[in-house]
Each structure stands twice: as C-alpha cells, then as structure tokens.
Amino acid sequence: MLTVCSGRRAVLGAISVPTGIDAAVVSHACGVGRDRGWLGVVVAVLATAVVFGVVVAVTGFVACGIAGCSGAGFGPVFAPRQAQAGLLVAGLSVLPLAVVVLRGRHRVYQVGGAAAAAVTAALVAMLVLGLGPNGCPWGQLQARAGAEALSPGSLTCSADPDALPSGRR
C-alpha cells in the first residue's frame, strides 16, 4: 500500500482521507505521533556502556586489588564476596537499556529480554576480569585465610588444594 503524506491529508493507496478520520493508520503512516526516541536509545546505550565499564573496573579492583589478579607488584588481594556483588551489579547495570529497548513489547519479552541482558552482562564482566562465578580467578577456589594472613579467617581465593575450605561462618 502506497502512503503519501502532505499537509492535512494522507493518501492511502488510491483513497484520500483526512488525517483525523483514521488516526491510527494515517498518523502512524505519516510519522505523526511516531516514537522518535532513537536519540533516547543512543543516550541509553552510551550511558549503559559508561556505567558498565566503571562497574567492571571497580569490580576488578575489588576482586584482585591494585596489582591485578596476576599479583604483579604488590601481590594479589582477593575479595570473592565483593567480586560476586560486583558481577551482580555489572549484570544489573544493563537493565535500564533493556527497558528502553524493549518498551512497548509484550511483558514476557520484556522480562525475558531484561533477564537475558543481565546474565549476558555478568558473563561478559566475568570474561573481561577472568573471574569465575565464585568471585575468584579461574582455577581458584574460595578459601579461608590462614593464621599467618593479615586478617586470619577472612574469605579469600586459593589455587592450593590443601587450603582451608571456605565453609560458612
């Protein structure tokens, strides 16, 4: 169907109708009242990228300290619970973008899309930081710091299979 919009009339195919008669068809076809929120989506994407980047940077710092997970310089400092919280926040940081992109969709798609976006963002943060879901670097498990540690009994990460288990306190 050919739609030509000009002035106060819209031509739908061969029928010329005033714009007030079939508002749903004509106004949408002519762009009147159409959501022109692409700028809002661009702003949401940029804001989400900045917030996600900051959250990932802070999570990396909290998870492994200033030296990074390799321990270069000062040695690694692990805080697995805080890292897990950071990964959760990284996942949640994309929800505003998901809401903007999925608005106007069926509720099931909104909830499913938002959940998928949050899980994907958390997985991307884990890949970028090299952390597992336990908040420790890959190949390491949660453990309790020994008596020689700065804060004995605190939760940390260890690759040593003989390390104190992290059992709940």
Phi, psi and omega per residue, in radians:
M1 nan 2.260 3.137
L2 -1.534 2.271 3.117
T3 -2.147 2.181 3.099
V4 -2.141 2.192 -3.106
C5 -1.952 2.283 3.045
S6 -2.749 2.332 3.096
G7 1.013 -2.255 -3.088
R8 -1.758 0.144 -3.103
R9 -2.201 2.608 3.060
A10 -2.151 2.432 3.110
V11 -1.843 1.978 3.109
L12 -1.820 1.858 -3.072
G13 1.110 -2.103 3.137
A14 -1.767 0.001 -3.063
I15 -1.770 2.231 3.083
S16 -1.735 2.136 -3.119
V17 -2.240 2.554 3.034
P18 -1.178 2.623 -3.068
T19 -1.129 -0.331 -3.123
G20 -1.460 -0.264 -3.034
I21 -1.282 -0.980 -3.123
D22 -2.046 1.315 -3.002
A23 -1.053 -0.652 -3.079
A24 -1.133 -0.782 -3.099
V25 -1.357 -0.870 -3.021
V26 -1.218 -0.796 -3.085
S27 -1.135 -0.654 3.098
H28 -1.210 -0.737 -3.119
A29 -1.139 -0.558 -3.110
C30 -1.618 -0.003 3.117
G31 1.452 0.053 3.120
V32 -1.371 2.193 -3.138
G33 1.357 0.022 3.120
R34 -1.226 2.486 3.123
D35 -1.199 1.978 3.116
R36 -1.848 0.785 -3.063
G37 -1.529 0.410 3.131
W38 -1.079 -0.585 3.101
L39 -1.139 -0.665 3.072
G40 -1.094 -0.662 3.114
V41 -1.182 -0.734 3.119
V42 -1.085 -0.777 3.112
V43 -1.105 -0.721 3.124
A44 -1.112 -0.700 3.121
V45 -1.124 -0.807 -3.138
L46 -1.133 -0.772 3.130
A47 -1.105 -0.714 3.122
T48 -1.130 -0.723 3.116
A49 -1.083 -0.725 3.135
V50 -1.164 -0.841 -3.127
V51 -1.096 -0.762 3.133
F52 -1.072 -0.770 3.122
G53 -1.073 -0.742 3.120
V54 -1.141 -0.765 3.139
V55 -1.085 -0.742 3.131
V56 -1.146 -0.716 3.123
A57 -1.115 -0.771 3.132
V58 -1.159 -0.721 3.111
T59 -1.086 -0.729 3.093
G60 -1.083 -0.717 3.116
F61 -1.146 -0.775 -3.134
V62 -1.178 -0.692 -3.069
A63 -1.202 -0.710 -2.994
C64 -2.232 0.066 3.097
G65 1.376 -3.076 -3.056
I66 -1.191 -0.430 -3.093
A67 -1.448 -0.231 -3.082
G68 1.502 2.959 -3.065
C69 -1.206 -0.272 3.115
S70 -1.340 -0.340 3.139
G71 1.430 0.248 -3.141
A72 -1.071 2.312 3.093
G73 1.527 -1.574 -3.003
F74 -1.624 -0.125 -3.075
G75 1.574 2.607 -3.075
P76 -1.247 2.551 3.037
V77 -2.157 2.070 -3.072
F78 -1.896 2.396 3.058
A79 -2.381 1.413 -2.996
P80 -1.109 -0.636 -3.138
R81 -1.156 -0.748 3.119
Q82 -1.159 -0.618 3.090
A83 -1.142 -0.720 3.098
Q84 -1.100 -0.721 3.086
A85 -1.087 -0.707 3.106
G86 -1.123 -0.670 3.096
L87 -1.154 -0.645 3.077
L88 -1.128 -0.789 3.121
V89 -1.123 -0.655 3.090
A90 -1.063 -0.727 3.084
G91 -1.142 -0.736 -3.123
L92 -1.255 -0.372 -3.091
S93 -1.172 -0.293 3.133
V94 -1.627 -0.067 -3.104
L95 -1.080 -0.711 3.097
P96 -1.024 -0.664 3.094
L97 -1.137 -0.746 3.126
A98 -1.072 -0.683 3.117
V99 -1.119 -0.753 3.139
V100 -1.136 -0.801 -3.078
V101 -1.221 -0.632 -3.046
L102 -1.674 0.107 -3.134
R103 -1.119 2.522 -3.125
G104 1.499 -0.071 3.117
R105 -1.588 2.957 3.082
H106 -1.082 2.553 -3.056
R107 -0.977 -0.678 3.137
V108 -1.073 -0.722 3.125
Y109 -1.195 -0.634 3.116
Q110 -1.116 -0.853 -3.122
V111 -1.166 -0.804 3.131
G112 -1.106 -0.739 3.122
G113 -1.150 -0.720 3.120
A114 -1.146 -0.724 3.115
A115 -1.140 -0.741 3.115
A116 -1.112 -0.694 3.115
A117 -1.129 -0.726 -3.136
A118 -1.147 -0.771 3.129
V119 -1.130 -0.758 3.135
T120 -1.086 -0.755 3.131
A121 -1.108 -0.711 3.106
A122 -1.125 -0.708 3.110
L123 -1.149 -0.686 3.096
V124 -1.114 -0.736 3.100
A125 -1.078 -0.710 3.112
M126 -1.099 -0.742 3.132
L127 -1.151 -0.754 -3.120
V128 -1.104 -0.720 -3.082
L129 -1.540 -0.241 -3.108
G130 1.277 0.550 -3.135
L131 -1.853 2.620 3.035
G132 -1.628 3.069 -3.137
P133 -1.140 -0.282 3.103
N134 -1.449 -0.005 3.123
G135 1.498 0.041 3.135
C136 -1.879 2.743 3.048
P137 -1.027 2.702 -3.123
W138 -0.941 2.413 3.107
G139 1.488 0.026 3.121
Q140 -2.076 2.687 -3.138
L141 -2.028 2.788 3.054
Q142 -1.242 2.443 3.133
A143 -2.581 2.903 3.061
R144 -1.656 2.422 3.106
A145 -1.166 2.469 -3.126
G146 -1.365 -3.096 -3.084
A147 -1.128 -0.469 -3.106
E148 -1.409 -0.121 -3.094
A149 -1.305 2.826 3.105
L150 -1.052 -0.708 3.059
S151 -2.229 1.533 -3.083
P152 -0.999 2.436 3.104
G153 1.515 -0.118 3.137
S154 -1.309 2.738 -3.116
L155 -1.360 2.345 3.141
T156 -2.567 -2.967 3.099
C157 -2.106 2.568 -3.139
S158 -2.640 2.503 3.047
A159 -1.647 -0.089 -3.124
D160 -1.343 2.094 -3.133
P161 -1.177 -0.306 3.135
D162 -1.638 0.120 -3.119
A163 -1.149 2.762 3.110
L164 -1.096 2.268 -3.140
P165 -1.107 2.723 -3.042
S166 -1.462 0.062 -3.082
G167 -0.335 2.570 -3.078
R168 -1.180 2.464 3.048
R169 -2.007 nan nan
